[in-house]
Amino acid sequence: MAGMAEQAIDEFLAVLDSKAAVPGGGGASALVGAMAASLAGMVAHLTEGKKKYQEWWDEIPEWLAGAEKLRLELTALMDADAEAFLPLSKAYGLPKDTEEEKAERERVMEEALLTAAMPPLHMMEKTMEVIELLKILEVKGSTLAASDVAVAAEFANAALRGAAMNIFINTKMMKNREQADALNQKALLMIEVGGTEAREISKRIAGRFLA
């Protein structure tokens, strides 16, 4: 079966709009992050070779490579998120009639919850890198594509917040509260820092159009 990133968008959306457990909010968040990276790549392409931006020509290959790498990493996380959910879905079905079964179920659940939280955490980390690239493109990218930088920033903010929700739903059920709190704090920090930066990019660009 083809990975999610290889499906046609209408096929992916049809499965998303179904009773299937995956893809869900995690996969959708990764896709939105990948779209932000793709828009960053588009802006870099539109800046490439333009005389007006000749002073940045040496930097553009790095922008392009970075955008492509992040797009591929985020689309790969669509599948990673689905795969990480499988152990958790199996853990829910484990027997819990005896004390031994309850203890084993709890152990497996704890491992599965941590496994399920990792792909959305990585999505957030990669999306933070997308935002760093957008900060450069806001200043150095083609002004004709400024709105695309703003859209990418809005997508990046949504991807951050969406991925964070998929961390929080897993950490809520963890017995190891120290581990859960550490994951929550990482996610909250990225929402605060990255989300603020993404919103500011969009706000500044909108100000150009509305001035």
N, C-alpha and C positions, 0 to 999 in steps of 0.2 A: 504493500500500500504506500502511495506517495506521502511524503511528509507534508505537513501543513503548508510550509512555505512553497511547495511545488503545486499546490492546488490552485485552480482558478479562483478568483476572489468571490465569485457568486457561489461556488461550491463550498468554500470556507464559511461564508456567511449563512448558507443553508444549514450546515452542520451546527454552526453556532446557535442558530434559531431552531434547536431541536431538544429532545430529551437527553441527548448524549452528554455524558459528564464532562467530556473534553471535546473540542476546545471550550474554554470558558473565559472568565475575566482575565486570567493570567495570559493566555494566548492572545487575547484581544489587545491587552496592554502592550505585549511585545510587538504586535503588528503596528500599533500606533507609534511606538518608539522607532520601529524600522522605517515608517513613513516619514518621520521627522528627519532621520538620517538620509533618506532618499532625497528629500527636499533640499537638505544641505548640499548634497552632491549636485543636484540640479543647479543651484545657485553658483556653485564653484565652476561648473561647466559653462554657465552663461557669462561668467567673469573672465574665463580663459581666453586668451588671445585678443582681448579688447585693449586697444591702445590707451584708453582712459585709465586702465588699471595696470599699466605696464610695471609699475613699481612693485606689484605683488606677484608678478609672473613666476618668480622662483618659488613662491610659497604654494601656488595653486596645486601642483602635483601632490603635495602633502595633504592639502584639504581633500582632494579627490580620493586619495588612498584611504584617508581616515574615514570619510563618509561611507565608502564601500565596505570597509572592514566592519564598521559599526552596524551597517544594514545587514550584513551577513550574520554577524553575531546575534543580533536581535531576532532575526528570523529563525535562527537555529534554536533560540530559547523558546520559541513557540512550541516546538516538539519536545524540548527538554522539560517544559512545564507539564505537558501532558504525560510524559513518561514518569515524572516525579510524583504524579498524583496516583498512579497505579498501586504502589505499595500501601498508600493510605486507604484507598478504596477497598483493598483486600483486608486490611487490618480491621476495618469496621465490621467485617463478617466473621471475625474469629470468635470461637466460643468463649463464654464467660460464666459457665455454670459452677465450676469449682474455684477454690482460691488459687490453685495453681494456674488454671486457665485465665483467670482474671489478671494475675501477675504477668503472665506471658503476653497477654493481649496489651496490657499497659506498656510493657517494654517495647513491643513491636510498634505500638501507636506512637510512642515518644520518638523512636527512630524515624518513622514515616512522616511525622509532622515536621521534623527538622529537614528531611529530604525535600518535602513539598515546599518548604519556605525558601530553599536555596535559589531556584530559578528566578522567582520574582525579585529576590535581592540582587541577583546578577543583572536583571533587566534594569533595575534602578541605577546600578553602577554604570552600565553602558549608556543609559540615557543621560547621566551626568556628563559623560564624555561628549555626547551629541550637543548638549547645551554649551560646553566649552567651545566647540567648533562654531556654533551659531553666534557666539559672542564675537568671534573673529569676523564672520561673514556679515554681521550687522554693520561693521565698520568698513570692511575692505571689499565686500561683495558688490556685485552690480546693483546699482540703485533701482534698475528696472525690475529686479527680482526681490526688492525689499519686502513686499507683501508675503512672498514665499518664506522668507526668513521668519516673519512674524507667525505665519501659520505653523511652521515647524516648531517654533517655540511653544505655541499653544498645545500642539500635539505632544511635545516632550513633557510639558507640565501634566497633561492628562495621563501619559504613560507612567510617570513617576507616581502619581496618586493612585492610579489603578493597580500598579504592581504592589504598592504598599498595602493595599487592602488585602491582597492575597498573602502577604506576610502576616498581617494582624489576625486573620481568621485562623491561621495555624498556631501562632504563638499563644493565642487565647486559650487553647486546649492543652498546651504543654504543662507538664508537672514540674519540669526544671525551670523555675521562674527566673533564675539568674540568666540562663541561656535565652529565655524568651525576652526578658527585658533588654538584653544586649542587642538582640535582633531588632526589637522595636525602636530602640534609640538610634541605631544606624539608619533605619528607614525614616524616622522622624527628622533626623538631621538632613538627609537628602531632600526630603520634601521642603524643609525650611530653606536650605541654601539653594538647591537647584530650582525649586519651584519659584522662589523669589526672583532669581536671575532670569528664568524663562518669562515670567510675567513682565518683568522690567523691559526685556528685549521687545516684547510685543507692544507694550505701552509706549516706548520711545518711538517705535516705527509708526504706530497709529498717530502719534503726535505730529509726525512729518506730514501725514496726509490731511490732518484736520487743522493744521496751523493756518 
